[in-house]
């Protein structure tokens, strides 16, 4: 069976992630059929698009795709070539919804579920028609700017999705087997666990912990992952020198990493530290984040 080009996208769930995906699809001149159960979903989505589409225009994405709101998820996916599902991270909800999408959509349509920690084998159990085309496609927020999308699923479906996402300027990575939290969220969670431990132990403030990352290794991580970073850390000898001469130093640090106690005292320290470090409301912080991301992406593209 010939694979038709992807032109019509169903976006199921138009909260923060779904609205971001919608902006990216529209900016690439694709038709979006969106559905969300919230009463004010259409109004909220269009307001978010008014904020995000100008940002994509700055990146040179001039497409003006059509947006249509559907009355049910079944209507949204009926004629879709690709389905981007962004429902809340609730297992029963995901299972039920994906089953409905599988039953109502074309057999050729890929179904991509955005989930931060749930596994594909957990969420596709109600997909009785064509489960082989259901994948996990986990983006990093905000998806319209951050290139990463992590893919888990059958190789054929995974590769089809990867081709499509690359056409949108995304950077897909494929997991060779499913894992709770995928790749990036596991790495982020490991880092935040240690950040919380440092805060709880009184080592540093929220502001200084954040600065230690953003003004230090975070700059390298914008271009290099941990393996190549440590390869360069080995000097002329590269990773071989690092493993032989500095590997034991890593082992000593691993042995000293902490396990924070998730209690009310820690939560209060987080609240107070974030309030002291942020100085602005969420909207202003998000706008500043996006502005700096635009500048960073421009530098990366130039490089």
Secondary structure, DSSP 8 states (H G I E B T S, - for coil): -------EEEEE--SHHHHHHHHHHHHTT-EEEEE-SSTTHHHHHHHHHHHHHHHHHHTT------EEE-SSHHHHHTT-SEEEE---S-HHHHHHHHHHHHHHS-TT-EEEE--SS--HHHH-TT--S-GGGEEEEEE-SSTTT--EEEEES-HHHHHHHHHHHHHTT-EEEE-SS--TTTTHHHHHHHHHHHHHHHHHTTSS-HHHHHHHIIIIIHHHHTT--HHHHHHHHTGGGHHHHHHHHTHHHHHHHHHH------SHHHHHHHHHHHHHHH-S-HHHHHHHHHHHHHHHHHHHHH-
